[in-house]
């Protein structure tokens, strides 16, 4: 007898789960119904800043698989259909067609919750004024591009200096805008320690981006026509013809909360290693709506990244389809850039280490991406945290030019393996002058961290 799998959410985690389950179960064995409230499925939200900035020419280049392609694979993907209620006891979901308003109940044998995350939109006066934009979906990106085309002025204010904030600052700079970034913290990129964030701040200023730290936005000011004209803080007003919000995201778990499913301290769904919602045998969850185990700190955390979402989906699909897979956790690796500056981090910041009670040492080294004598060698700064006494690697942050960011992958592997900085110094990394110095910058940092660990004992 055929079972029915219902998937809530048509992006990375949801459709990866549906696709993997379909590979393992034929239509006669498993019916798959997926609901997506937006206009697009299986798209790259991470690519939106590069589409806005002109690096990606067409919106459709960000779409991995269309609804029609999913349907050709026997996945009944219903677009513009929002799930409004989850009845766990009755094993059914209530949906509303956003075009017709029609409502219906759909039963399930197995359920996947992949509702993603929603942008933080602070409840400020004027926050909903024309010209104020978030950038979470392709619809958001299109609305921003349309707004830029209609706007005569060339002044842009970005609120927030996290990943989205700095990437959107670059996008707007590339489009010829005068860009101001307002950030509540003193330094941009709160995922870095302040000393490394200061390097990003300095580089952004050098690019012509005005970066204002310690600037908490209090209101959005509008003109006679109701359109945004400025952004106000306690101390100043910043003229704006367009405003982009980069204030972060939170798990979209309203449905789960209303249904009584278990949530963590960050508001994300809690799952076991198989991505099954804790305490519910036939419900799985993945993507930006869940919390995952941090392998370094041992705590649950919320990380909204497409890399994790796709892995979650693969694990869920395997388990739903009768196979077996687990998702052990993350080390918190992320990379970004603003123009030529590359930014990377993995593991714990100093703040994170203190919060979980770890004693640590830190070192910072300056090196180059290639042998110093080879043309094109670019500077980079590497900061490394290691646990006192044991020397276990705790985290790495890198800020530099071309060739800097992806070096963080060395540290990500070392963190996942639980390596010490002493073990890292013996890593057999590739070397040739066009690619690195004799001692790779990450290994230079590991040697210095080892010395710091030994001197701290």
C-alpha positions in Angstrom: 0.0 0.0 0.0 1.3 3.4 -1.0 2.3 5.9 1.7 2.1 9.7 1.4 5.0 12.0 2.2 4.1 15.7 2.7 6.8 18.3 2.4 6.3 21.8 3.7 8.7 24.1 1.9 10.0 23.9 -1.7 13.6 25.0 -1.4 16.9 23.3 -0.6 16.0 21.0 2.3 12.5 20.2 1.3 13.1 19.4 -2.3 16.4 17.6 -1.6 14.5 15.4 0.8 11.7 14.8 -1.7 14.1 14.1 -4.5 16.2 11.6 -2.5 13.1 9.9 -1.2 11.8 9.5 -4.8 15.1 7.9 -5.9 14.6 5.3 -3.2 10.8 4.8 -3.5 8.8 4.4 -6.7 5.5 6.4 -7.1 3.5 3.3 -6.4 5.3 2.9 -3.1 5.4 6.6 -2.0 3.3 9.5 -3.1 5.1 12.8 -2.5 3.2 16.1 -2.2 5.2 19.3 -1.5 3.8 22.8 -0.7 5.6 26.0 -1.5 4.0 29.4 -0.8 6.4 31.4 -3.0 6.7 31.8 -6.8 10.0 29.8 -7.0 11.4 26.5 -5.8 14.9 25.1 -5.4 16.7 28.5 -5.8 19.9 29.9 -4.4 19.1 32.7 -1.9 22.9 33.0 -1.4 23.2 34.2 -5.0 20.8 37.1 -4.7 23.4 39.7 -3.8 25.4 38.7 -6.9 22.4 38.9 -9.1 21.5 42.4 -7.7 25.1 43.5 -8.2 25.3 42.3 -11.8 27.7 39.4 -11.4 24.8 37.0 -12.2 23.0 38.2 -15.3 19.6 36.5 -15.0 17.4 35.5 -12.2 16.8 32.1 -13.6 20.5 31.2 -13.3 19.8 31.0 -9.6 17.1 28.3 -10.0 18.5 24.7 -9.7 15.3 23.0 -10.6 11.9 24.3 -11.8 8.5 23.1 -10.4 7.9 21.5 -13.8 11.1 19.5 -13.5 10.2 18.3 -10.0 6.7 17.2 -11.3 8.4 15.3 -14.2 10.1 13.3 -11.4 6.7 12.4 -9.9 6.8 15.0 -7.1 3.5 16.8 -6.8 4.9 20.3 -6.1 2.1 22.8 -5.5 3.3 26.4 -5.8 1.7 29.4 -4.2 0.2 27.1 -1.6 0.7 28.0 2.1 0.4 25.5 4.9 -1.5 27.3 7.6 -2.0 24.6 10.2 -0.4 21.4 11.3 -2.5 18.7 13.0 0.0 16.3 14.4 -2.5 14.0 16.1 -4.6 13.8 12.9 -1.5 13.5 10.7 -2.7 16.2 8.3 -1.9 19.8 7.2 -4.3 22.6 6.3 -3.4 24.6 3.2 -4.5 27.7 1.5 -4.1 28.5 -2.2 -2.8 32.0 -2.3 -4.3 32.7 -5.7 -7.8 31.4 -5.2 -8.0 31.5 -1.4 -9.3 27.9 -1.4 -8.5 25.9 1.8 -8.1 22.1 2.1 -6.7 19.4 4.4 -4.1 16.9 3.2 -3.3 13.8 5.2 0.2 12.4 5.5 2.0 9.2 6.6 5.3 11.0 6.8 6.0 14.7 7.1 9.0 16.9 6.3 9.1 20.4 7.7 11.4 22.7 5.7 9.9 26.1 6.3 13.3 27.9 6.3 14.0 31.2 8.1 12.5 34.6 7.9 14.4 37.9 7.9 14.4 40.0 11.1 12.4 43.1 10.3 12.7 45.3 13.3 9.4 47.0 14.3 10.6 50.5 13.6 8.5 53.5 12.4 8.6 53.5 8.6 10.0 50.0 8.2 7.4 49.1 5.6 7.8 52.3 3.5 8.3 51.9 -0.2 12.0 51.7 -0.9 12.8 49.5 2.1 13.8 46.0 1.1 14.7 42.6 2.5 16.5 40.1 0.4 15.4 36.6 1.4 13.7 35.3 -1.8 13.9 35.8 -5.5 10.7 37.9 -5.3 12.6 40.1 -2.8 15.5 40.4 -5.2 13.3 41.3 -8.1 11.5 43.9 -6.0 14.8 45.5 -5.1 16.0 45.6 -8.7 12.7 47.1 -9.8 13.0 49.7 -7.1 16.6 50.5 -8.1 15.4 51.0 -11.7 12.7 53.5 -10.6 14.9 55.4 -8.1 16.4 58.6 -9.4 18.8 59.1 -6.5 22.0 57.1 -5.9 22.2 56.9 -2.1 21.8 53.6 -0.4 21.7 52.6 3.2 22.3 49.1 4.3 21.1 48.3 7.9 23.3 45.5 9.4 26.8 44.4 8.6 26.6 40.6 8.7 27.0 38.4 5.6 24.0 39.8 3.8 24.8 43.4 4.8 28.3 43.4 3.4 27.4 41.4 0.3 24.5 43.9 -0.5 26.9 46.8 0.2 29.1 45.4 -2.5 26.2 44.8 -4.9 25.0 48.4 -4.5 28.5 49.8 -4.8 28.8 47.9 -8.1 25.6 49.5 -9.3 27.1 53.0 -8.8 25.4 53.8 -5.5 26.9 55.8 -2.6 26.6 53.2 0.2 26.4 53.7 3.9 26.3 50.7 6.2 24.8 51.2 9.7 25.7 48.5 12.2 24.6 48.1 15.8 28.0 46.6 16.8 31.2 48.7 16.6 32.7 46.4 13.9 31.1 44.7 10.9 30.8 40.9 10.7 29.8 39.9 14.3 30.6 36.3 13.3 34.3 37.4 13.7 36.1 38.6 16.8 36.2 42.5 16.9 39.9 42.6 16.1 39.2 40.7 12.8 36.1 42.7 12.2 38.2 45.8 12.4 40.1 44.7 9.3 36.9 44.3 7.4 35.8 47.8 8.5 39.1 49.3 7.3 38.8 47.6 4.0 35.2 48.7 3.5 36.1 52.2 4.2 38.9 51.9 1.6 36.4 50.8 -1.0 34.3 54.0 -0.5 31.7 52.3 1.7 30.9 54.4 4.7 30.6 52.0 7.6 29.1 53.4 10.9 29.5 51.3 14.0 27.5 51.6 17.2 24.6 52.9 15.1 21.3 51.5 16.3 18.5 52.5 13.8 15.5 54.1 15.5 13.3 54.9 12.5 12.9 55.1 8.7 12.1 58.6 7.6 9.8 59.1 4.6 9.1 62.0 2.2 5.9 63.6 1.0 5.0 60.6 -1.2 5.6 58.1 1.6 8.8 56.8 0.1 12.0 56.4 2.2 14.2 59.5 2.4 16.5 58.8 5.3 17.5 56.4 8.1 17.7 57.8 11.6 19.8 56.7 14.6 20.0 58.3 18.0 22.8 60.5 16.7 22.2 61.3 13.1 20.2 61.0 9.9 21.5 59.2 6.8 19.9 60.2 3.5 18.6 57.2 1.5 16.9 56.7 -1.8 16.8 52.9 -1.1 17.3 50.9 2.1 18.3 47.3 2.3 17.8 45.3 5.5 20.6 42.9 6.5 19.6 42.4 10.1 19.7 38.6 10.1 17.2 35.8 10.1 15.3 33.6 12.6 13.8 30.1 12.1 10.4 30.1 10.6 8.8 27.8 13.1 5.4 29.3 13.8 3.6 26.2 12.5 5.8 23.9 14.6 5.3 26.0 17.7 1.5 26.1 17.3 1.6 22.3 16.9 3.6 21.8 20.1 6.7 20.5 18.4 10.0 20.8 20.4 12.0 24.0 19.8 15.4 25.0 21.0 16.7 28.2 22.6 17.1 29.9 19.2 13.6 29.0 18.2 14.6 26.2 15.8 13.1 22.7 15.7 15.1 20.1 17.6 15.9 16.8 15.8 17.9 13.7 16.4 20.8 12.6 14.2 18.5 11.2 11.5 16.9 14.7 11.3 13.7 13.3 12.9 11.9 15.7 15.1 12.4 14.6 18.7 9.6 12.6 20.1 7.8 12.2 16.7 8.5 9.0 14.7 7.0 10.2 11.4 8.1 13.9 11.3 11.4 15.1 10.0 12.8 18.7 9.7 15.8 20.3 8.1 17.3 23.5 6.7 17.1 26.9 8.2 14.2 26.0 10.5 16.2 23.6 12.7 19.0 23.9 15.3 22.0 21.7 14.9 24.8 20.4 17.1 28.0 22.5 17.2 30.7 19.8 17.2 33.2 22.2 18.9 31.1 23.7 21.7 28.7 20.8 22.2 25.7 23.1 22.1 22.8 23.5 19.7 22.9 26.5 17.3 21.0 28.0 14.4 22.9 28.4 11.2 21.1 29.4 8.0 23.2 28.1 5.1 22.2 26.3 1.9 25.1 23.8 2.3 23.6 22.5 5.5 20.0 22.6 4.2 20.9 20.4 1.2 22.7 17.9 3.5 19.8 17.8 5.8 17.5 17.1 2.8 19.7 14.2 1.7 19.7 12.7 5.1 15.9 13.1 5.5 15.2 11.7 2.1 17.4 8.6 2.7 15.6 7.9 6.0 12.1 8.5 4.6 12.9 6.3 1.6 13.8 3.4 3.8 17.6 3.9 3.9 19.8 5.2 6.6 21.8 8.4 7.1 22.7 10.8 9.8 23.8 14.4 10.2 26.3 14.6 13.0 26.6 18.4 13.3 28.6 21.4 12.1 31.7 23.4 13.0 30.3 26.7 11.8 32.2 27.3 8.6 31.3 30.3 6.4 32.9 32.5 3.8 32.0 35.8 2.2 33.5 38.7 0.4 33.1 42.4 -0.1 34.7 43.3 -3.5 38.3 42.0 -3.4 38.3 41.3 0.4 37.7 37.7 1.4 36.3 36.8 4.8 36.2 33.4 6.4 35.6 31.7 9.7 35.0 28.3 11.3 34.7 27.1 14.9 34.4 29.3 17.9 35.1 33.0 18.5 36.6 34.1 21.7 33.2 35.0 23.0 31.9 31.6 22.1 34.7 29.8 23.9 34.2 31.9 27.1 30.4 31.2 27.0 31.0 27.4 27.1 33.7 27.6 29.7 36.8 26.8 27.6 40.2 28.2 28.5 42.0 29.2 25.3 45.0 30.9 23.7 44.8 33.1 20.6 47.4 33.9 18.0 47.3 36.2 14.9 49.7 35.9 12.0 50.1 37.9 8.8 51.2 36.1 5.7 50.6 36.0 2.0 48.5 33.8 -0.4 51.5 32.8 -2.5 55.3 32.8 -2.1 56.3 36.4 -1.3 58.4 36.7 -4.5 55.7 35.3 -6.8 53.6 37.9 -8.7 50.2 38.4 -7.3 51.0 37.4 -3.7 48.3 39.0 -1.6 48.3 39.7 2.2 46.1 37.8 4.6 45.6 37.7 8.4 44.9 34.5 10.2 43.6 34.3 13.8 43.6 30.9 15.5 42.1 29.8 18.9 43.3 26.7 20.6 42.3 25.1 24.0 44.8 25.6 26.8 46.6 22.5 27.9 45.2 20.1 25.3 46.0 22.3 22.2 42.8 21.3 20.6 41.9 23.6 17.7 38.8 25.7 18.6 38.5 28.2 15.7 40.0 30.1 12.8 39.2 33.4 11.2 40.8 34.6 8.0 40.6 38.1 6.3 42.6 38.7 3.2 42.7 39.0 -0.6 42.4 36.4 -3.3 43.2 33.0 -2.1 42.4 33.7 1.5 38.8 32.5 2.2 38.9 28.9 1.1 41.9 28.2 3.2 39.4 28.0 6.1 38.5 24.6 4.8 41.8 23.2 6.2 40.7 24.4 9.6 37.1 23.1 9.1 38.5 19.6 8.4 40.8 19.8 11.4 38.0 20.9 13.7 35.7 18.1 12.5 38.5 15.6 13.1 39.2 17.0 16.6 42.8 17.8 15.8 45.3 19.6 18.0 47.3 22.5 16.6 50.4 20.3 17.0 48.9 17.7 14.7 48.0 20.4 12.3 51.6 21.5 11.9 52.4 18.2 10.3 49.6 18.3 7.7 50.9 17.5 4.2 49.4 20.4 2.3 50.1 21.2 -1.3 52.9 23.6 -2.1 54.2 25.5 -5.1 55.0 29.2 -5.2 52.0 30.2 -7.3 49.7 28.7 -4.6 51.2 29.3 -1.2 54.4 30.0 0.8 56.5 27.0 1.9 54.5 27.2 5.2 50.9 27.8 4.4 49.4 30.7 6.5 47.1 28.3 8.4 50.1 26.1 9.4 52.1 29.2 10.4 49.2 30.1 12.7 49.1 26.5 14.0 52.9 26.6 14.8 52.4 29.9 16.7 49.4 28.5 18.5 51.3 25.4 19.6 54.0 27.7 21.1 51.3 29.7 22.9 49.8 26.5 24.3 53.1 25.3 25.6 54.0 28.6 27.2 50.6 28.8 28.8 51.1 25.5 30.7 
